[in-house]
Amino acid sequence: MANKGAYAAIEIDDDDELQFQSFASSSASPNATGNISSSNSTPQPRPTGFGGTGAFDPHRSIQDQAGARPIWSVEYYSKFFDVDTAQVMERCFASIIPKENFLDVMQGSPDLYGPFWIATTVVFVLFVISSIVESINAYTAGTPYRYDFTALTFAFGTIYSYAFLVPAVIWGATKYFGCQPNLLDMLALYGYGLTIWIPVAVLCVLPFDLLRWGLVILGAAASGLFLVRNMYPVLSRAEAQTSKSILILVVALHGLLALMLKYKFFAYTVTAPSQPPAPTR
């Protein structure tokens, strides 16, 4: 019986040894009842994914989402249109009445929304104002009036070329001479610089040619000063002769735009009403 008891004790020791050498996690230990205690366990971090705050987080900013898009996709350009009405109006007023540097007004976030719609509005206003004036002249002359859609085509080509093609050319020239310009800043300057032509075009409906000349000169001077003032810090990075040449090019193209608008849309004469022929006796 003693041998049997000793054998039984050895068997229990073996079982205890097997029970002690558990392959469970070191962070969990068996309690007295044989259950695994979870008091020392550490919760694992939640994996990112559809339910986490990782790649599918709906609160990402539009700029971050657009930055991950390829340049040929529409989503890539959405960050350049991420402005509200208050920002656009503030930039429009800052281009007409410049109190500070326009780049400071934009706060390092130039947009294409304002330049696009300002250019579109200028095209629309030019066509409407010229159509109104020509229809009044046709009415007073007693002749039928037909809309001149070539004026719309001319306005579209002129304004959009000046708003987007000219700043791209100036940007390429300044970049070639080491001025390190920003293309979006250049597009924003030229786009918002067209704002002054909206009230000028509306006021040029008045039938006084001298007044129209004064309005065109005022608009050209205000927008030209706006461009020169904000572009000079960039142009001054080049050599003196180079920066002067580029500045002359900027002013010359701006003056050419003003003359084209004056002679195409604001150079009209008011026709006196036609008098009926006197009756013959």
C-alpha positions as CSV (number, residue, x, y, z in Angstrom):
1,M,0.0,0.0,0.0
2,A,2.9,2.3,0.8
3,N,4.4,1.7,-2.6
4,K,1.1,2.4,-4.1
5,G,0.7,5.6,-2.1
6,A,4.2,6.7,-3.2
7,Y,3.4,5.9,-6.7
8,A,0.2,7.9,-6.4
9,A,2.2,10.9,-5.0
10,I,4.6,10.7,-7.9
11,E,1.7,10.7,-10.3
12,I,0.2,13.7,-8.7
13,D,3.5,15.5,-8.9
14,D,3.7,14.7,-12.6
15,D,0.3,16.1,-13.1
16,D,1.2,19.2,-11.2
17,E,4.3,19.6,-13.2
18,L,2.4,19.3,-16.4
19,Q,-0.2,21.8,-15.2
20,F,2.5,24.3,-14.1
21,Q,4.2,24.3,-17.5
22,S,1.3,25.9,-19.3
23,F,1.6,27.2,-22.8
24,A,-0.8,30.1,-22.2
25,S,0.2,33.7,-22.7
26,S,2.6,35.1,-20.0
27,S,0.3,37.9,-19.3
28,A,-2.4,35.5,-18.0
29,S,-1.9,33.1,-15.1
30,P,-4.2,30.3,-13.9
31,N,-6.1,30.9,-10.7
32,A,-7.0,28.5,-8.1
33,T,-10.0,27.1,-9.9
34,G,-8.0,26.5,-13.1
35,N,-9.5,29.5,-14.9
36,I,-7.3,31.9,-16.7
37,S,-7.2,35.3,-15.0
38,S,-7.5,38.4,-17.2
39,S,-6.6,41.0,-14.6
40,N,-3.1,41.6,-16.0
41,S,-4.2,41.4,-19.7
42,T,-3.6,44.5,-21.8
43,P,-6.2,45.5,-24.5
44,Q,-4.9,45.4,-28.0
45,P,-5.2,48.5,-30.1
46,R,-8.1,48.6,-32.6
47,P,-6.9,48.0,-36.1
48,T,-7.4,50.7,-38.6
49,G,-9.6,50.0,-41.5
50,F,-13.3,50.4,-42.4
51,G,-14.3,50.9,-38.7
52,G,-11.2,52.7,-37.5
53,T,-9.7,56.1,-38.2
54,G,-7.3,55.0,-40.9
55,A,-7.6,55.1,-44.7
56,F,-11.4,55.4,-44.7
57,D,-11.7,58.2,-42.2
58,P,-14.6,60.4,-43.4
59,H,-13.2,63.4,-41.6
60,R,-10.1,63.8,-43.8
61,S,-9.7,67.2,-45.4
62,I,-10.3,67.7,-49.0
63,Q,-6.6,68.7,-49.6
64,D,-5.4,65.4,-48.1
65,Q,-7.7,63.4,-50.2
66,A,-6.8,65.3,-53.4
67,G,-3.1,65.0,-52.7
68,A,-3.3,61.3,-52.9
69,R,-5.0,61.4,-56.3
70,P,-3.1,61.2,-59.6
71,I,-2.6,64.5,-61.4
72,W,-4.8,63.6,-64.3
73,S,-7.9,62.9,-62.1
74,V,-10.6,65.5,-61.4
75,E,-10.3,64.8,-57.6
76,Y,-6.7,66.1,-57.7
77,Y,-7.8,69.6,-58.7
78,S,-10.6,69.8,-56.1
79,K,-8.3,71.4,-53.5
80,F,-7.9,74.4,-55.8
81,F,-11.6,75.0,-55.7
82,D,-12.0,74.6,-51.9
83,V,-13.0,78.2,-51.0
84,D,-16.2,79.7,-49.8
85,T,-18.1,82.8,-50.9
86,A,-16.6,85.0,-48.1
87,Q,-13.1,84.2,-49.1
88,V,-13.8,84.9,-52.8
89,M,-15.5,88.2,-52.0
90,E,-12.6,89.2,-49.7
91,R,-10.1,88.5,-52.5
92,C,-12.2,90.4,-55.1
93,F,-12.3,93.5,-52.9
94,A,-8.6,93.2,-52.1
95,S,-7.9,93.3,-55.9
96,I,-9.9,96.4,-56.4
97,I,-8.8,98.3,-53.3
98,P,-5.4,96.8,-52.4
99,K,-4.6,97.6,-48.7
100,E,-2.0,94.8,-48.3
101,N,-0.1,92.3,-50.3
102,F,-2.5,90.0,-52.1
103,L,-0.4,86.9,-51.3
104,D,-1.0,87.7,-47.6
105,V,-4.7,87.9,-48.3
106,M,-4.7,84.4,-49.8
107,Q,-2.7,83.1,-46.8
108,G,-0.8,80.6,-48.9
109,S,-3.9,79.0,-50.4
110,P,-4.5,80.3,-53.9
111,D,-7.6,79.0,-55.7
112,L,-8.8,78.6,-59.2
113,Y,-12.5,79.0,-58.4
114,G,-12.4,82.8,-58.2
115,P,-10.3,83.3,-61.4
116,F,-12.5,81.0,-63.4
117,W,-15.8,82.5,-62.4
118,I,-14.5,86.1,-62.5
119,A,-13.2,85.6,-66.1
120,T,-16.5,84.0,-67.0
121,T,-18.5,86.9,-65.5
122,V,-16.4,89.4,-67.4
123,V,-17.1,87.6,-70.7
124,F,-20.8,87.5,-69.9
125,V,-20.9,91.2,-68.9
126,L,-19.0,92.4,-72.0
127,F,-21.3,90.5,-74.3
128,V,-24.5,91.7,-72.5
129,I,-23.5,95.3,-72.3
130,S,-22.4,95.5,-76.0
131,S,-25.6,93.7,-77.0
132,I,-27.7,96.2,-75.0
133,V,-25.9,99.2,-76.6
134,E,-26.2,97.9,-80.1
135,S,-29.9,97.0,-79.6
136,I,-30.6,100.6,-78.4
137,N,-28.8,102.0,-81.4
138,A,-30.8,99.7,-83.8
139,Y,-34.0,100.8,-82.1
140,T,-33.3,104.5,-82.4
141,A,-32.2,104.1,-86.0
142,G,-35.3,102.1,-86.8
143,T,-33.4,99.0,-88.1
144,P,-33.7,95.4,-87.0
145,Y,-31.1,94.1,-84.5
146,R,-29.4,90.8,-84.6
147,Y,-27.1,89.5,-81.9
148,D,-23.4,89.5,-82.8
149,F,-22.1,86.2,-81.4
150,T,-18.7,87.0,-82.9
151,A,-18.4,89.5,-80.0
152,L,-19.0,86.6,-77.5
153,T,-16.3,84.5,-79.2
154,F,-13.9,87.4,-79.2
155,A,-14.6,88.1,-75.5
156,F,-14.2,84.4,-74.6
157,G,-10.9,84.1,-76.4
158,T,-9.4,87.4,-75.2
159,I,-10.4,87.1,-71.5
160,Y,-9.6,83.5,-71.0
161,S,-6.2,83.9,-72.8
162,Y,-5.4,86.8,-70.6
163,A,-6.6,85.0,-67.4
164,F,-4.8,81.7,-68.0
165,L,-2.4,81.7,-70.9
166,V,-0.6,85.0,-70.2
167,P,0.2,84.1,-66.5
168,A,1.5,80.7,-67.7
169,V,3.8,82.5,-70.1
170,I,5.0,85.0,-67.4
171,W,5.4,82.1,-65.0
172,G,7.6,80.2,-67.5
173,A,9.7,83.3,-68.2
174,T,10.3,84.1,-64.5
175,K,11.0,80.4,-63.7
176,Y,13.6,80.3,-66.6
177,F,15.4,83.3,-65.1
178,G,15.5,81.7,-61.6
179,C,12.7,83.8,-59.9
180,Q,11.1,80.6,-58.5
181,P,7.5,81.8,-58.9
182,N,4.4,79.8,-58.0
183,L,2.1,79.1,-60.9
184,L,-1.1,79.1,-58.8
185,D,-0.2,82.4,-57.3
186,M,0.3,83.8,-60.8
187,L,-3.0,82.5,-62.0
188,A,-4.8,83.9,-58.9
189,L,-3.2,87.3,-59.5
190,Y,-4.3,87.6,-63.1
191,G,-7.7,86.1,-62.4
192,Y,-8.7,88.3,-59.5
193,G,-7.1,91.2,-61.3
194,L,-9.9,91.1,-63.8
195,T,-12.5,92.0,-61.1
196,I,-12.3,95.7,-61.8
197,W,-13.5,95.2,-65.4
198,I,-16.9,94.1,-64.2
199,P,-18.0,97.5,-62.9
200,V,-16.1,99.2,-65.7
201,A,-18.1,97.3,-68.3
202,V,-21.4,98.1,-66.6
203,L,-20.7,101.8,-66.4
204,C,-19.5,101.9,-70.0
205,V,-23.1,101.5,-71.1
206,L,-23.4,105.3,-70.6
207,P,-23.4,107.2,-73.9
208,F,-20.4,109.4,-73.3
209,D,-17.2,108.5,-75.0
210,L,-15.0,110.7,-72.9
211,L,-16.4,109.1,-69.7
212,R,-15.8,105.6,-71.2
213,W,-12.2,106.5,-71.9
214,G,-11.8,107.6,-68.3
215,L,-13.3,104.4,-67.0
216,V,-11.1,102.2,-69.2
217,I,-8.0,104.2,-68.1
218,L,-9.0,103.9,-64.5
219,G,-9.6,100.2,-64.7
220,A,-6.3,99.6,-66.5
221,A,-4.4,101.6,-64.0
222,A,-6.0,100.0,-61.0
223,S,-5.6,96.4,-62.2
224,G,-2.1,97.1,-63.6
225,L,-0.9,98.6,-60.3
226,F,-2.4,95.5,-58.5
227,L,-0.3,93.2,-60.8
228,V,2.9,95.1,-60.6
229,R,2.7,95.6,-56.8
230,N,2.3,91.9,-56.2
231,M,4.6,90.5,-58.9
232,Y,7.5,92.8,-58.2
233,P,8.8,90.8,-55.1
234,V,9.1,87.8,-57.4
235,L,10.5,89.6,-60.4
236,S,13.2,91.3,-58.2
237,R,14.8,87.9,-57.6
238,A,16.2,88.1,-61.1
239,E,18.8,90.5,-62.5
240,A,17.8,94.1,-62.7
241,Q,17.7,94.2,-66.6
242,T,15.8,90.9,-66.7
243,S,13.2,91.9,-64.1
244,K,12.7,95.2,-65.9
245,S,12.1,93.5,-69.2
246,I,9.6,91.1,-67.7
247,L,7.8,94.0,-66.0
248,I,7.6,95.9,-69.3
249,L,6.1,92.8,-70.9
250,V,3.5,92.5,-68.1
251,V,2.5,96.2,-68.4
252,A,2.4,96.0,-72.3
253,L,0.1,93.0,-72.3
254,H,-2.1,94.6,-69.8
255,G,-2.3,97.8,-71.8
256,L,-3.1,95.8,-74.9
257,L,-6.0,94.1,-73.1
258,A,-7.4,97.5,-72.1
259,L,-7.2,98.8,-75.7
260,M,-8.8,95.7,-77.1
261,L,-11.7,96.0,-74.7
262,K,-12.2,99.7,-75.5
263,Y,-12.2,99.4,-79.2
264,K,-14.2,96.2,-79.4
265,F,-16.9,96.7,-76.7
266,F,-16.8,100.3,-75.6
267,A,-16.3,102.2,-78.9
268,Y,-19.8,102.9,-80.1
269,T,-21.7,106.0,-81.1
270,V,-25.3,106.8,-80.2
271,T,-27.4,107.0,-83.3
272,A,-29.9,109.9,-83.3
273,P,-33.5,108.8,-83.9
274,S,-34.4,108.9,-87.5
275,Q,-36.8,111.6,-88.5
276,P,-39.7,110.8,-90.8
277,P,-39.4,112.5,-94.2
278,A,-41.2,115.8,-94.4
279,P,-44.4,115.7,-96.4
280,T,-44.2,117.2,-99.9
281,R,-46.6,119.8,-101.1
